[in-house]
Amino acid sequence: MSQRALGPFNVSAIGLGCMNLSHGYGAPTSAEQAERVLLAALDAGVTHFDTAALYGFGANETLVGRVLARHRDRFTLASKCGMTGVDVAGDGKLVRVIDGRPATLRATCEAALKRLQTEVIDLYYLHRWDKQVPIEESVGALGDLVRAGKIRAVGLSEVSAATLRRAHAEYPIAALQTEYSLWTRNPEIAVAQACRELGVAFVAFSPVARGFLADAVHDVGSLHEKDIRRAMPRFAPEHHARNLQLLPAYRKIAANAGCTPAQLSLAWLLHQGDNILPIPGTTSIDHLRENMAAADVRLPPELLAQLDALINQRTVSGDRYNAQSSREVDTEVFDTAPTEK
């Protein structure tokens, strides 16, 4: 597969987001299938694997470590801190907590190194900016982890251009990760340009719109009861019905490009800049191979223009997050409301 720069590393243009092997879209994948997917990705040329302490409250890091530790020299390992599972009530039940205090980040890193069975994490993100802690303090702590040899590079997730610039002035930021796809265009407001100006890699999560642009989410009612999409406005019945109206024309463009809908979404991202690295997730080896093949899809300018006109911040119905989740991120949002259909 073609390569792109991820901070100081050269990695496959398309990486693997490991989250949904343990967390997010319902019942966890079986250990056997998760192992098959991870090893198939490595064999397919994926050299960028992305996990986090949050995913499965440590279970995903444990999985990645168990399966891939013996192949550690073959890939770049990214993980995240600053948002973890904590036993707040003392009843053994873990809940998601955002905590960017330096001591917490150091402790999370030490635990991650053990779970991942590695001496160093290549790229370590602040998963969410804890707005009770100055970004400079959290990033400074991550810089200390670089100097201590625990991590090799620092990243940020779901932050604005202004916060990125503040953080970068404290310690060089190698990568910024946030949601980006045809139907989530918020990075185009400011942070994508800031990344280009600062030489920061842009890692795009949910690059196929949480399955929507893979033409895979037709009936929200069929999703697992614990699927996080059930709480996302775009998948609420009134919004989802409108968004489904975009798919027939989208399928036609994919057919004209000679690729699948999922490949079209990934290829569009790769055409937005050489510093953009999508990390689709999957529990299927067939879908994994389909996603990786998107790196070879070439889209002519007229087709890119058709996609931009069809799916954008004005034509997609619904916010990407509910009110609570929106308060937890630090990203720019569009002022314009979606066009009624």
Residue pairs with C-beta under 8 A, 6 or more apart in sequence:
1 12
1 13
1 14
1 44
1 45
1 46
1 292
1 295
2 12
2 13
2 295
3 10
3 11
3 12
3 13
4 10
4 11
4 12
4 13
4 201
4 274
4 275
4 276
4 277
5 11
5 201
5 275
6 48
6 76
6 78
6 123
6 174
6 175
6 201
6 203
6 277
7 123
7 153
7 155
7 174
7 175
7 201
8 152
8 153
8 174
9 48
9 76
9 122
9 123
9 153
11 47
11 48
11 75
11 76
11 277
12 45
12 46
12 47
12 48
12 292
12 295
13 270
13 277
13 295
14 46
14 266
14 270
14 277
14 278
14 279
14 280
14 291
14 292
14 294
14 295
15 46
15 47
15 48
15 49
15 50
15 203
15 277
15 278
15 279
16 38
16 41
16 46
16 48
16 49
16 50
16 279
16 280
16 281
16 282
16 288
17 50
17 205
17 279
17 280
17 281
18 38
18 49
18 50
18 51
18 55
18 60
18 63
18 64
18 281
19 50
19 51
19 52
19 55
19 60
19 281
20 29
20 281
20 282
20 283
21 28
21 29
21 34
21 37
21 38
21 60
21 63
21 281
21 283
22 28
22 29
22 34
22 55
22 56
22 59
22 60
22 63
23 54
23 55
23 56
23 59
23 60
24 55
24 227
24 228
25 223
25 224
25 227
25 228
25 229
26 223
26 224
26 225
26 226
26 227
27 224
27 226
28 34
28 56
28 59
29 37
29 283
31 63
33 283
34 63
34 67
34 283
35 63
35 66
35 67
36 285
37 282
37 283
37 284
37 285
37 288
38 49
38 63
38 64
38 67
38 68
39 67
40 285
40 288
40 289
41 49
41 288
41 292
42 68
42 71
42 74
42 75
44 288
44 289
44 292
45 292
46 75
46 292
47 74
47 75
47 76
48 75
48 76
48 78
48 277
48 279
49 64
49 68
49 75
49 76
49 77
49 78
50 78
50 79
50 177
50 203
50 205
50 279
51 60
51 61
51 64
51 77
51 78
51 79
51 80
51 116
52 60
52 61
52 79
52 80
52 81
52 83
52 125
52 127
53 61
53 79
53 80
53 81
53 83
53 84
53 85
53 108
53 111
53 112
53 127
54 80
54 83
54 84
54 85
54 96
54 127
55 61
56 62
56 63
57 84
57 85
57 94
58 84
58 85
58 111
58 115
61 79
61 112
61 115
61 116
62 115
64 77
64 116
65 115
65 116
65 117
65 118
66 117
68 75
68 77
69 116
69 117
69 118
72 118
76 122
76 123
77 116
77 118
77 121
77 122
77 123
78 121
78 122
78 123
78 124
78 125
78 155
78 175
78 203
79 112
79 116
79 121
79 123
79 124
79 125
80 124
80 125
80 126
80 127
80 155
80 157
81 104
81 105
81 108
81 109
81 112
81 124
81 125
81 126
81 127
81 142
82 98
82 99
82 100
82 104
82 105
82 108
82 125
82 126
82 127
82 128
82 129
82 130
82 138
83 96
83 97
83 98
83 99
83 127
83 128
84 96
84 97
84 99
84 108
85 94
85 95
85 96
85 97
86 94
86 95
86 96
86 97
86 99
87 93
87 94
87 95
88 95
88 97
89 95
98 127
98 128
98 130
98 328
99 130
100 126
100 128
100 129
100 130
100 132
100 133
100 137
100 138
101 130
101 133
101 137
101 138
102 137
102 138
102 140
102 141
102 144
105 126
105 138
105 141
105 142
105 145
106 141
106 144
106 145
109 121
109 124
109 145
109 150
109 151
110 150
112 121
113 119
113 120
113 121
113 150
119 149
120 149
120 150
120 151
120 152
121 150
121 151
121 152
122 151
122 152
122 153
123 151
123 152
123 153
123 154
123 155
123 174
123 175
124 142
124 145
124 151
124 153
124 154
124 155
125 154
125 155
125 156
125 157
125 175
125 177
126 138
126 139
126 142
126 154
126 155
126 156
126 157
127 157
127 158
128 157
128 158
128 328
128 329
129 135
129 138
129 156
129 158
129 159
129 163
129 330
130 138
131 330
135 159
135 163
135 166
135 167
135 170
136 166
136 167
136 169
136 170
139 154
139 156
139 167
139 170
139 171
139 173
140 170
140 171
142 151
142 154
142 171
143 154
143 170
143 171
145 151
146 152
146 153
146 154
146 171
153 174
153 175
154 171
154 172
154 173
154 174
155 173
155 174
155 175
155 176
155 177
155 203
156 163
156 164
156 167
156 173
156 175
156 176
156 177
157 176
157 177
157 178
158 177
158 178
158 179
158 329
158 330
158 331
159 167
159 176
159 178
159 191
159 329
159 330
159 331
160 190
160 191
160 330
160 331
160 332
161 190
161 191
161 193
161 194
161 332
163 330
164 173
164 176
164 191
164 194
164 195
164 198
164 200
165 194
165 198
167 173
168 198
168 200
173 198
173 200
174 200
174 201
175 200
175 201
175 202
175 203
176 191
176 195
176 200
176 201
176 202
176 203
177 202
177 203
177 204
177 205
177 279
178 186
178 187
178 191
178 202
178 203
178 204
178 205
178 331
179 186
179 204
179 205
179 206
179 320
180 186
180 187
180 192
180 202
180 204
180 205
180 206
180 207
180 269
180 276
181 204
181 206
181 207
181 208
181 209
181 213
181 265
181 268
181 269
182 209
182 213
182 265
182 268
182 307
182 308
182 310
182 311
182 312
183 209
183 212
183 213
183 234
183 243
183 311
183 312
183 316
184 206
184 209
184 316
184 320
185 312
185 313
185 334
186 313
186 320
186 331
186 332
186 333
186 334
187 202
187 331
189 332
189 333
189 334
190 332
191 331
191 332
192 202
192 272
192 273
194 200
195 201
195 202
195 275
196 273
196 275
200 275
201 275
201 277
202 273
202 275
202 276
202 277
203 276
203 277
203 278
203 279
204 269
204 276
204 277
204 278
204 279
205 279
207 265
207 266
207 269
207 278
207 279
207 280
208 214
208 261
208 262
208 265
208 266
208 280
208 291
209 265
210 217
210 229
210 232
210 235
211 217
211 229
212 234
212 243
213 250
213 261
213 262
213 264
213 265
213 311
214 260
214 261
214 262
214 265
214 287
215 247
215 250
215 251
215 260
215 261
215 262
216 262
217 223
217 229
217 235
217 240
218 244
220 229
220 230
220 235
220 236
220 237
220 240
223 229
223 230
223 235
229 235
231 322
231 325
232 318
232 320
232 321
232 322
233 239
233 318
233 319
233 320
233 321
233 322
234 240
234 243
234 316
234 317
234 318
234 319
234 320
235 318
236 318
238 317
239 317
239 318
240 318
242 317
242 318
242 338
242 340
242 341
243 316
243 317
243 318
245 341
246 310
246 311
246 315
246 316
247 261
249 310
250 261
250 264
250 307
250 310
250 311
251 261
253 264
253 303
253 306
253 307
253 310
254 260
254 261
254 263
254 264
256 303
257 264
257 267
257 297
257 299
257 303
258 297
259 267
259 293
259 294
259 297
260 290
262 280
262 287
262 290
262 291
262 294
263 290
263 291
263 293
263 294
263 297
264 294
264 297
264 299
264 307
266 278
266 280
266 291
266 294
266 295
266 297
267 294
267 295
267 297
267 298
267 299
268 299
268 304
268 307
269 276
269 278
270 276
270 278
270 294
270 295
271 299
271 304
280 291
282 288
282 291
299 307
313 334
313 336
313 338
314 336
314 338
314 339
315 338
315 339
315 341
316 338
317 338
317 341
318 338
319 326
321 329
326 333
